[in-house]
């Protein structure tokens, strides 16, 4: 007699016993059935023979070269075609490599996550294609995701409004924008890179006295860093932007994805390294930041 189980199916690939065990716990906690747990080298062959799966969970701590590249490319392509979702957990040193190959929203990228963060990502991805059959209970996590999405939307609308106030739609900003006339006819220089870097240092100074959780604002920290880098004409890798956000890497990666989806950030391929991408402000986001910083300067306000 066959025992039919409608639980979602998960494939797990990893390069450490600890990583595979953590991925297995997250999958089973979400009510999934682990079909196989294999090393990275066996991943492509297993995917080739797997009839179907709901989710692939990968945990890697080292660079496996071409084998890892091919696996990440495969997972991104599978997500694009709607075949299955994936959760990829990497060591901090692999953030740029993974970010360069993962573009689809159906692949969640984590970096040394806490157990709750991994569990949330697995539950979220399992819920995507099977929302009717499987009611994944993660109310707290879903509330955080909803709050994140709403906050990104608010930031995007605000920057868009400020952008329209600075100059007409369709006019592209240069790296070194000209000064803007104030209402009284005086000239106000937009904040330069050293001034913005000073703002960032002042923000980190708060952390020394109050801790980094009370004033955590990764979106603003990343916007400031990318604004200064745009003026300096300096490329910013994903890993560097995660550091600039002053929050754990997994949280920063979520924000980067949300801000990219909202049209504030854009991905730029590194012409010298196919395993890395840079993150830049879109022109509209840059205009909004310029508008805000100039308005603050006009008021004589210290921006922190």
Order of alpha helices (4+ residues) and beta strands (2+ residues): beta-alpha-beta-alpha-beta-alpha-beta-alpha-beta-alpha-alpha-beta-beta-alpha-alpha-alpha-alpha-beta-beta-alpha
